[in-house]
Amino acid sequence: MARSTRERLADDTELEDILLIDPDQGSNDPEVVSVFATDQAWTGTTRAETGDCFWIRIEAQGRTVLGTGTNCSAEEASAAEPSGWPDP
């Protein structure tokens, strides 16, 4: 997980339409993803067109948790309590 940093993901040509930003920066657009990678988890956040922030965290044990928040930085979401995502 720690190897899936913003810098490494930016080299993936399949992700060239997405702007990957540092974990302490907040996403302000659906095509901007804040990324935080550690040995314990990988977290990504993005701000939807509705203005809501959605995040996903994949933990080293294999558990995937979802949440929403107001601060759209991956660093903030990496410590947030899971809250799920609203139904579409």
PyMOL commands that set and color helices and strands:
alter all, ss='L'
color gray80, all
select helices_A, chain A and resi 6-10+13-15+74-77
alter helices_A, ss='H'
color red, helices_A
select strands_A, chain A and resi 19-21+32-37+41-47+53-59+64-69
alter strands_A, ss='S'
color yellow, strands_A
deselect
rebuild
show_as cartoon
